[in-house]
Amino acid sequence: VQLQASGGGLVQPGGSLRLSCAASGTIFSINAMGWYRQAPGKQRELVASINSGGSTNNVHSVKGRFTISRDSAKNTVNLQMNSLKPEDTAVYYCNAEIFGPAGLLTYWGHGTQVTVSS
């Protein structure tokens, strides 16, 4: 099982980016999926998560600006980021709890850099 993330880049303050993450391999089911971020010198933090029923949870600092969604048929999770601020600059990682041949495990995608700067 692998998670492949895409969509990072450089954007000006107030701009938007959309991150996508696709799970591939032998997958029986996926529970929660989410996005984390890690800024330089800081710990990795949860940004947003979505469970198999579609319920979402966002960290307070991104409420009203970021929206997480998933396509269960395609095993993908997306993060639409609007009104980006310099403090959103970080490496973003997707995460998923996947039930596969090895049982229920947590997987991480490679990080994708998001830089918000003028």
GROMACS elastic network, one bead per residue, 0.5 to 0.9 nm:
[ bonds ]
;  ai    aj funct       b0    kb
    1    23     6  0.69078   500
    1    24     6  0.55624   500
    1    26     6  0.62884   500
    1    27     6  0.71748   500
    1    98     6  0.83197   500
    1   100     6  0.77481   500
    1   107     6  0.78849   500
    2    22     6  0.80712   500
    2    23     6  0.56030   500
    2    24     6  0.53430   500
    2    25     6  0.64609   500
    2   107     6  0.73000   500
    2   108     6  0.78518   500
    2   109     6  0.70706   500
    3    21     6  0.63323   500
    3    22     6  0.55218   500
    3    24     6  0.65177   500
    3    76     6  0.89903   500
    3    94     6  0.73896   500
    3    95     6  0.77293   500
    3    96     6  0.81501   500
    3   107     6  0.70762   500
    3   108     6  0.63082   500
    3   110     6  0.75071   500
    4    20     6  0.81511   500
    4    21     6  0.53099   500
    4    22     6  0.52517   500
    4    23     6  0.65037   500
    4    24     6  0.80553   500
    4    94     6  0.82745   500
    4   108     6  0.87986   500
    4   109     6  0.55397   500
    4   110     6  0.68614   500
    5     8     6  0.86486   500
    5    19     6  0.71361   500
    5    20     6  0.55978   500
    5    22     6  0.65663   500
    5    23     6  0.89787   500
    5    92     6  0.88909   500
    5    93     6  0.75293   500
    5    94     6  0.67739   500
    5   109     6  0.60352   500
    5   110     6  0.65657   500
    5   111     6  0.71950   500
    5   112     6  0.67614   500
    6    18     6  0.85856   500
    6    19     6  0.57814   500
    6    20     6  0.53366   500
    6    21     6  0.63307   500
    6    22     6  0.88003   500
    6   111     6  0.87346   500
    6   112     6  0.65526   500
    7    17     6  0.70646   500
    7    18     6  0.58214   500
    7    20     6  0.61671   500
    7    21     6  0.87867   500
    7   112     6  0.73279   500
    7   113     6  0.87033   500
    7   114     6  0.85819   500
    8    17     6  0.70539   500
    8    18     6  0.74676   500
    8    19     6  0.62784   500
    8    20     6  0.89693   500
    8    91     6  0.85935   500
    8    92     6  0.80613   500
    8   112     6  0.53481   500
    8   113     6  0.52735   500
    8   115     6  0.79836   500
    9    17     6  0.78179   500
    9   112     6  0.79374   500
    9   113     6  0.60928   500
    9   114     6  0.50563   500
    9   115     6  0.61425   500
    9   116     6  0.84495   500
   10    17     6  0.88630   500
   10   113     6  0.82396   500
   10   114     6  0.61445   500
   10   116     6  0.59273   500
   10   117     6  0.71794   500
   11    14     6  0.82743   500
   11    15     6  0.59685   500
   11    16     6  0.71300   500
   11    17     6  0.75579   500
   11    84     6  0.80094   500
   11   114     6  0.78723   500
   11   115     6  0.63061   500
   11   116     6  0.50188   500
   11   117     6  0.63044   500
   11   118     6  0.76565   500
   12    15     6  0.54883   500
   12    16     6  0.83979   500
   12    84     6  0.76617   500
   12    85     6  0.81651   500
   12    86     6  0.83448   500
   12   115     6  0.83204   500
   12   116     6  0.53976   500
   12   117     6  0.50098   500
   13    16     6  0.85792   500
   13    83     6  0.69590   500
   13    84     6  0.53968   500
   13    85     6  0.51046   500
   13    86     6  0.63548   500
   13   116     6  0.57383   500
   13   117     6  0.59887   500
   13   118     6  0.64735   500
   14    82     6  0.70028   500
   14    85     6  0.63890   500
   14   116     6  0.86469   500
   15    81     6  0.83197   500
   15    82     6  0.61411   500
   15    83     6  0.54629   500
   15    84     6  0.54919   500
   15    85     6  0.82601   500
   15   116     6  0.82462   500
   16    80     6  0.74963   500
   16    81     6  0.53972   500
   16    83     6  0.62340   500
   16    84     6  0.61864   500
   17    79     6  0.82608   500
   17    80     6  0.62422   500
   17    81     6  0.52381   500
   17    82     6  0.67455   500
   17    84     6  0.81761   500
   17   114     6  0.84766   500
   18    78     6  0.69672   500
   18    79     6  0.56216   500
   18    81     6  0.58989   500
   18    82     6  0.85411   500
   19    77     6  0.83587   500
   19    78     6  0.55041   500
   19    80     6  0.64576   500
   19    81     6  0.79060   500
   19    92     6  0.86645   500
   19   112     6  0.84975   500
   20    76     6  0.70157   500
   20    77     6  0.59098   500
   20    79     6  0.64687   500
   20    80     6  0.86921   500
   20    94     6  0.84363   500
   21    75     6  0.84394   500
   21    76     6  0.54659   500
   21    77     6  0.53041   500
   21    78     6  0.62711   500
   21    79     6  0.87721   500
   21    93     6  0.89357   500
   21    94     6  0.64131   500
   21    95     6  0.87103   500
   21   109     6  0.76134   500
   22    74     6  0.75465   500
   22    75     6  0.58879   500
   22    77     6  0.66535   500
   22    78     6  0.88069   500
   22   109     6  0.88692   500
   23    27     6  0.83056   500
   23    74     6  0.81742   500
   23    75     6  0.54642   500
   23    76     6  0.62055   500
   23    77     6  0.86142   500
   23    96     6  0.83043   500
   23    98     6  0.89067   500
   23   109     6  0.87568   500
   24    27     6  0.72802   500
   24    75     6  0.75402   500
   25   100     6  0.85897   500
   26    99     6  0.89258   500
   26   100     6  0.60192   500
   26   101     6  0.70354   500
   27    30     6  0.74272   500
   27    75     6  0.88997   500
   27    98     6  0.68045   500
   27    99     6  0.62018   500
   27   101     6  0.76171   500
   28    98     6  0.75911   500
   28    99     6  0.54738   500
   28   100     6  0.52414   500
   28   101     6  0.78344   500
   29    75     6  0.89673   500
   29    97     6  0.87046   500
   29    98     6  0.60327   500
   29    99     6  0.52025   500
   29   100     6  0.71533   500
   29   104     6  0.89899   500
   30    33     6  0.76128   500
   30    51     6  0.86896   500
   30    52     6  0.69172   500
   30    72     6  0.80965   500
   30    75     6  0.77133   500
   30    96     6  0.70087   500
   30    97     6  0.58050   500
   30    99     6  0.60525   500
   30   100     6  0.87571   500
   30   104     6  0.87857   500
   31    50     6  0.86454   500
   31    51     6  0.59044   500
   31    52     6  0.51039   500
   31    53     6  0.87063   500
   31    96     6  0.70932   500
   31    97     6  0.52580   500
   31    98     6  0.62323   500
   31    99     6  0.78139   500
   32    49     6  0.68196   500
   32    50     6  0.56133   500
   32    52     6  0.58303   500
   32    53     6  0.89085   500
   32    95     6  0.82711   500
   32    96     6  0.58143   500
   32    97     6  0.55934   500
   32    98     6  0.81743   500
   33    48     6  0.86785   500
   33    49     6  0.56764   500
   33    50     6  0.54693   500
   33    51     6  0.63167   500
   33    52     6  0.80315   500
   33    70     6  0.80399   500
   33    76     6  0.87398   500
   33    77     6  0.67664   500
   33    94     6  0.74387   500
   33    95     6  0.56034   500
   33    97     6  0.65071   500
   33    98     6  0.88271   500
   34    46     6  0.76130   500
   34    47     6  0.75471   500
   34    48     6  0.55883   500
   34    50     6  0.61057   500
   34    51     6  0.84934   500
   34    68     6  0.78575   500
   34    77     6  0.73629   500
   34    78     6  0.86929   500
   34    79     6  0.87486   500
   34    93     6  0.83603   500
   34    94     6  0.56984   500
   34    95     6  0.51241   500
   34    96     6  0.63322   500
   35    45     6  0.87392   500
   35    46     6  0.62627   500
   35    47     6  0.55334   500
   35    48     6  0.54690   500
   35    49     6  0.63587   500
   35    68     6  0.83470   500
   35    77     6  0.86388   500
   35    78     6  0.86123   500
   35    79     6  0.75288   500
   35    92     6  0.67112   500
   35    93     6  0.55931   500
   35    95     6  0.60229   500
   35    96     6  0.88275   500
   36    44     6  0.64889   500
   36    45     6  0.53667   500
   36    47     6  0.50442   500
   36    48     6  0.71166   500
   36    49     6  0.87284   500
   36    91     6  0.83655   500
   36    92     6  0.56430   500
   36    93     6  0.50937   500
   36    94     6  0.62728   500
   36    95     6  0.74300   500
   37    43     6  0.84360   500
   37    44     6  0.54456   500
   37    45     6  0.54994   500
   37    46     6  0.65819   500
   37    47     6  0.65959   500
   37    88     6  0.86628   500
   37    89     6  0.87245   500
   37    90     6  0.58400   500
   37    91     6  0.54174   500
   37    93     6  0.59038   500
   37    94     6  0.86682   500
   37   111     6  0.84227   500
   38    41     6  0.82323   500
   38    42     6  0.62253   500
   38    43     6  0.59124   500
   38    45     6  0.63485   500
   38    89     6  0.85853   500
   38    90     6  0.52554   500
   38    91     6  0.53087   500
   38    92     6  0.65525   500
   38    93     6  0.81939   500
   39    42     6  0.53620   500
   39    43     6  0.72797   500
   39    44     6  0.73676   500
   39    45     6  0.89950   500
   39    87     6  0.85563   500
   39    88     6  0.81815   500
   39    89     6  0.65243   500
   39    91     6  0.63383   500
   39    92     6  0.87746   500
   40    43     6  0.83531   500
   40    89     6  0.89246   500
   40    90     6  0.70650   500
   40    91     6  0.85465   500
   42    45     6  0.86087   500
   45    59     6  0.88611   500
   46    49     6  0.76424   500
   46    58     6  0.80569   500
   46    59     6  0.68877   500
   47    57     6  0.83436   500
   47    58     6  0.58643   500
   47    59     6  0.53036   500
   47    60     6  0.86828   500
   47    61     6  0.85153   500
   47    62     6  0.73440   500
   47    66     6  0.87165   500
   47    92     6  0.88837   500
   48    56     6  0.71013   500
   48    57     6  0.54275   500
   48    59     6  0.61771   500
   48    62     6  0.84558   500
   48    66     6  0.81428   500
   48    67     6  0.79110   500
   48    68     6  0.64511   500
   48    79     6  0.81974   500
   49    55     6  0.82309   500
   49    56     6  0.55496   500
   49    57     6  0.52381   500
   49    58     6  0.66123   500
   49    68     6  0.69002   500
   49    69     6  0.86907   500
   49    95     6  0.88408   500
   50    53     6  0.78574   500
   50    54     6  0.57127   500
   50    55     6  0.54358   500
   50    57     6  0.64568   500
   50    58     6  0.89532   500
   50    68     6  0.69190   500
   50    69     6  0.70362   500
   50    70     6  0.75299   500
   50    77     6  0.85499   500
   51    54     6  0.53034   500
   51    55     6  0.55327   500
   51    56     6  0.66637   500
   51    57     6  0.88887   500
   52    55     6  0.75506   500
   52    70     6  0.88519   500
   52    72     6  0.80141   500
   53    56     6  0.89905   500
   54    69     6  0.77350   500
   54    70     6  0.76768   500
   56    67     6  0.87496   500
   56    68     6  0.71510   500
   56    69     6  0.81897   500
   57    68     6  0.85326   500
   58    61     6  0.81642   500
   58    62     6  0.65984   500
   58    63     6  0.60070   500
   58    66     6  0.78547   500
   58    67     6  0.80952   500
   58    68     6  0.82331   500
   59    62     6  0.58469   500
   59    63     6  0.65365   500
   60    63     6  0.53068   500
   60    64     6  0.89253   500
   61    64     6  0.88191   500
   61    65     6  0.86811   500
   62    65     6  0.53704   500
   62    66     6  0.55580   500
   62    67     6  0.86404   500
   62    81     6  0.85316   500
   62    88     6  0.87113   500
   63    66     6  0.62526   500
   63    67     6  0.81511   500
   64    67     6  0.77440   500
   64    82     6  0.86194   500
   65    80     6  0.81933   500
   65    81     6  0.61025   500
   65    82     6  0.50738   500
   65    83     6  0.60004   500
   65    84     6  0.76091   500
   66    79     6  0.66699   500
   66    80     6  0.54955   500
   66    82     6  0.60025   500
   66    83     6  0.84121   500
   66    84     6  0.87992   500
   67    78     6  0.80814   500
   67    79     6  0.56512   500
   67    80     6  0.50878   500
   67    81     6  0.66095   500
   67    82     6  0.84724   500
   68    77     6  0.71982   500
   68    78     6  0.56435   500
   68    80     6  0.63753   500
   68    81     6  0.87414   500
   69    76     6  0.84843   500
   69    77     6  0.57277   500
   69    78     6  0.52511   500
   69    79     6  0.65552   500
   69    80     6  0.82045   500
   70    73     6  0.89325   500
   70    74     6  0.85077   500
   70    75     6  0.74138   500
   70    76     6  0.55403   500
   70    78     6  0.60049   500
   70    79     6  0.88339   500
   71    74     6  0.54471   500
   71    75     6  0.58567   500
   71    76     6  0.52467   500
   71    77     6  0.64068   500
   71    78     6  0.84110   500
   72    76     6  0.65669   500
   72    77     6  0.83128   500
   73    76     6  0.80035   500
   74    77     6  0.89074   500
   77    94     6  0.80683   500
   81    84     6  0.65747   500
   82    85     6  0.89577   500
   84    87     6  0.82597   500
   84    88     6  0.64882   500
   84    89     6  0.87272   500
   84   116     6  0.67240   500
   85    88     6  0.54015   500
   85    89     6  0.75760   500
   85   116     6  0.61280   500
   85   117     6  0.80292   500
   86    89     6  0.56254   500
   86   115     6  0.73594   500
   86   117     6  0.58692   500
   86   118     6  0.87387   500
   87    90     6  0.80524   500
   87   116     6  0.75916   500
   88   114     6  0.75627   500
   88   115     6  0.74840   500
   88   116     6  0.67220   500
   89    92     6  0.89056   500
   89   113     6  0.77963   500
   89   114     6  0.53971   500
   89   116     6  0.54529   500
   89   117     6  0.82744   500
   90   112     6  0.84523   500
   90   113     6  0.61020   500
   90   114     6  0.55402   500
   90   115     6  0.66277   500
   90   116     6  0.88478   500
   91   111     6  0.55787   500
   91   112     6  0.53828   500
   91   114     6  0.59946   500
   91   115     6  0.84512   500
   92   110     6  0.84451   500
   92   111     6  0.52718   500
   92   112     6  0.52137   500
   92   113     6  0.61891   500
   92   114     6  0.69515   500
   93   108     6  0.68083   500
   93   109     6  0.58282   500
   93   110     6  0.62221   500
   93   112     6  0.65554   500
   94   107     6  0.83690   500
   94   108     6  0.58421   500
   94   109     6  0.52313   500
   94   110     6  0.76222   500
   94   111     6  0.75789   500
   95   106     6  0.70346   500
   95   107     6  0.56538   500
   95   109     6  0.63600   500
   96   105     6  0.82535   500
   96   106     6  0.56640   500
   96   107     6  0.53894   500
   96   108     6  0.67418   500
   96   109     6  0.87069   500
   97   104     6  0.66116   500
   97   105     6  0.56220   500
   97   107     6  0.63891   500
   98   103     6  0.79111   500
   98   104     6  0.55036   500
   98   105     6  0.55266   500
   98   106     6  0.62444   500
   98   107     6  0.71687   500
   99   102     6  0.74646   500
   99   103     6  0.52512   500
   99   105     6  0.63955   500
   99   106     6  0.88110   500
  100   103     6  0.51982   500
  100   104     6  0.64003   500
  100   105     6  0.78131   500
  101   104     6  0.84764   500
  102   105     6  0.75117   500
  108   111     6  0.86521   500
  109   112     6  0.88246   500
